[in-house]
Amino acid sequence: MIKALAIIEIAGFPEKHVAKTLKNVLDKLKNEKEIKIVSKKIAKVKKVKELWSTFAEIELSLNNVSNLVGFCFDYMPSSIQIIEPKDLNIEQLALSNILNDLLAKLHQYSMFINNINAENVMLKKKLSTFSE
């Protein structure tokens, strides 16, 4: 059994959509057969620049490293910390570093796509004002 602490962040607009999206992510995670939520703390939605943002800090119990890696790919937490066990076939710090490096790269790509999508939405709004 592996215990891990993960942070899942959601940013976007409008405010209600951000809160609802985090709730949907946590509901989906709750239904995962190989993952158990031990505890969770949810931050209030706050405005950050032009977007709304929130996050959840979740303590998880997973059956094995494969489930942990699957969780990272499926939920893309912004951070992961292995709490237990202290000894794996790979050291926890080494695995945490590997996973965080992987997540940083995935978030870089995700942010790029989200920025393009946001620009697209703004351009469509501007275009609709010209056609009215």
N, C-alpha and C positions, 0 to 999 in steps of 0.2 A: 504494500500500500504506500502511496506517495501523497504527502500533504504539500500543498502549494498555496501561495498567496498571489493573487492576480489582480491587476487593475485594468478594467475595461472602460474606455472613454468613448463618449459620443459627442459630436459637435455638428451643428447645422442650424437650420431655421425652418419653421418658426419654433418658438420655445416649447409649445405643447408637443410638437412632433419629436423633439429631442428627448423629452421625458418619456413619451410613449415608446420610442425606439429602444431606449435602455430597458424599459419594462419588458418589451417583447424579447430582447436578447436574454434577459435573466429568466424569463418564462421558458424559453427554448432550452437554456442550459439546465434548468431544473428538471426537464424531461429526459435528459441524457442518461442512458442506462449505466454507462461506465464511469460517470462523474457524479459525485455527491457534493452539494453545497453545504459546507459546515457552518459558515457564517457569512454575512454580507453587510456592508455599510454603503449606503447610497448618498452621494452628495447632492445638494440642491442644485437646480439648474441655474447657471449664472451667465450673464452676457459677457463675452470675451471678444472685443473688437466688434466686428459685424455679425458674429455668430453666437449662438447659445451653446453652452457646454455643460456636461455633467459627467460623472464617473461613478463606478462602483468598485469597492475593494472587496474581493471575494476570497474566502479561504475555501479551498477545494480538497476533496479526497478522491484520488484516482487510483485505478487498479495497477497501472504500470507506466513505464516511460512512454510506451507507444500511445497510450491514452493522453498523456500530457502533451506530447508533440501534436497529436490530433486536435486537442483543445486549442493549442496555439494557432494552428492553421485555420480552424473553423471560426474561432472567436477573436483572433488577433488582439490579444491583450497588449496594452502599451508597456507592461512590465510583468515579470514573473519571478517569484522567489520560491525556491524549493525549501520547505521547512523540515520535512522528514521524508525518508530516512537520511541520516547524516552520511551514510556510506551507500553508494550505488556502485555498479560496475564502472561508472564514470563519476568523478568527484562532482558534488553538487555545484560548486562554484564554476567549474569548467562547463557543466551542462547549462547552468543559468546564463553564463556568458555567451555560450553558443546560441541558446534560444533568444536572448536579448539582441544579439547581433542579427539573427535571422528576422526577428520582429521589427527591428529598426529598418531593415531593408524593405520588408513588406509594407511598413507604414509609409516609407518614402514613396513607394509606388502608389499606395492608396491615396495619400495626400495629393499627389500629382493628378490622379484621376478625379478626385473630389474637386480640386481647383478648376480643372477643365470643365467639369459638370456645372459648377457654380457660375463660371464665366458664361457658359452656354445659356443657363437660365437667365442671367442678367441681359445677355444680348437678345434673347427672345423677348424679354419684357420691353427693352428699348425699341426693338423692331415693331412690336405691336402698337407702340405709341405713334409711330410713323404711319401706320396703315389705318389709324382711326380717323 
